[in-house]
């Protein structure tokens, strides 16, 4: 079945890199996504990666995909206090309208 | 630049009361979704509408009904609210499924519902 798992909490110091990890079970996933949720707000798309890629970089964000291990990570370089939020990974398949979300990782950036 | 608008933002109900959450999008998207967010459980899909005139159940549809009123609007109704429906509800929309391509969802700001 479909399942997406994330660790619940990560704390880093301002200026350090953050790495948020995600594992998924469905090998037929076509796209994998990272969304950010700030307090009291909806989710905003950060980036997504197609399953035949192993890396995608977008400014401070780097997404790594290990399809063999079904492992996805989001690296945030030079983490700022404004990056404090909940980060969700999600998967979808070409054949489906559904996005399956993980439980979210709360990132706390300490000054 | 409204995007996805949800109303109300907050609501308190008593067990057994009914209410409707409203959602509208102005991006000419084909597909719309209702999710609920509970602590430690991520987002779970309640219902979705692939296109105007169609609706389908998601992972947790029991206790809810939906109406795709037109292309812009997708409402979620709780006929007889229960404490287990206390949650934050998110509406989202997307261009829709294509033969290939990511299905990027745009979310509303959420509606916090408490059922006493």
Boltz contact constraints between the chains, C-beta under 6 A:
constraints:
  - contact:
      token1: [A, 31]
      token2: [B, 102]
      max_distance: 6.0
  - contact:
      token1: [A, 41]
      token2: [B, 109]
      max_distance: 6.0
  - contact:
      token1: [A, 42]
      token2: [B, 90]
      max_distance: 6.0
  - contact:
      token1: [A, 42]
      token2: [B, 107]
      max_distance: 6.0
  - contact:
      token1: [A, 42]
      token2: [B, 108]
      max_distance: 6.0
  - contact:
      token1: [A, 42]
      token2: [B, 109]
      max_distance: 6.0
  - contact:
      token1: [A, 42]
      token2: [B, 110]
      max_distance: 6.0
  - contact:
      token1: [A, 43]
      token2: [B, 107]
      max_distance: 6.0
  - contact:
      token1: [A, 45]
      token2: [B, 104]
      max_distance: 6.0
  - contact:
      token1: [A, 48]
      token2: [B, 102]
      max_distance: 6.0
  - contact:
      token1: [A, 92]
      token2: [B, 103]
      max_distance: 6.0
  - contact:
      token1: [A, 97]
      token2: [B, 31]
      max_distance: 6.0
  - contact:
      token1: [A, 97]
      token2: [B, 48]
      max_distance: 6.0
  - contact:
      token1: [A, 97]
      token2: [B, 50]
      max_distance: 6.0
  - contact:
      token1: [A, 97]
      token2: [B, 97]
      max_distance: 6.0
  - contact:
      token1: [A, 98]
      token2: [B, 45]
      max_distance: 6.0
  - contact:
      token1: [A, 101]
      token2: [B, 42]
      max_distance: 6.0
  - contact:
      token1: [A, 101]
      token2: [B, 43]
      max_distance: 6.0
  - contact:
      token1: [A, 102]
      token2: [B, 42]
      max_distance: 6.0
  - contact:
      token1: [A, 103]
      token2: [B, 40]
      max_distance: 6.0
  - contact:
      token1: [A, 103]
      token2: [B, 41]
      max_distance: 6.0
  - contact:
      token1: [A, 103]
      token2: [B, 42]
      max_distance: 6.0
  - contact:
      token1: [A, 104]
      token2: [B, 42]
      max_distance: 6.0
